[in-house]
Amino acid sequence: MKVMVLEEALADLADGYRFYERQSERLGMYFLDSLWSDIDSLCFFAGIHPVHMGYNRALSKRFPFAVYYRIDADRVQVLAVLDCRRNPAWIRNRLK
């Protein structure tokens, strides 16, 4: 399956990178490597994740982030990559 990452999700990844880079040098790059690995795994595992707020949600293995995606025919669309520590109302609003 082909994985497409939408602009909004890329912006989420950039925000996460900046947050972790401020915490410690090179932690931002480790964050991106980890999240891209999680996103790439959707080629094989898309559809096995539970549905939350109308989207499949894959939890990151190393960071408190979730990848929200939809499956359309033969491709996976990643719509958002959000910090699970955010207020659930904010997450719900962001996904609308």
KABEL-V655032 format. One record per backbone hydrogen bond with DSSP energy under -0.5 kcal/mol. NH is the residue of the N-H (numbers start at 1). CO is the residue of the C=O. If there is no record, write none. Layout:
NH;CO / NH;CO
This chain:
2;74 / 4;2 / 4;76 / 6;4 / 6;78 / 9;6 / 10;6 / 11;7 / 12;8 / 13;9 / 14;10 / 15;11 / 16;12 / 17;13 / 18;14 / 19;15 / 20;16 / 21;17 / 22;18 / 23;19 / 24;20 / 27;24 / 28;24 / 30;26 / 31;27 / 32;28 / 33;29 / 34;30 / 35;31 / 36;32 / 37;33 / 38;34 / 39;35 / 40;36 / 41;37 / 42;39 / 43;40 / 44;41 / 45;41 / 46;42 / 48;45 / 52;55 / 55;52 / 56;69 / 57;50 / 58;67 / 59;57 / 60;65 / 65;63 / 66;82 / 67;58 / 68;66 / 68;80 / 69;56 / 70;77 / 72;70 / 72;75 / 73;71 / 75;72 / 76;2 / 77;70 / 78;4 / 78;76 / 79;68 / 79;77 / 80;68 / 82;66 / 84;64 / 85;64 / 86;83 / 90;87 / 91;87 / 92;88 / 93;89 / 94;90 / 95;91 / 96;92 / 96;93
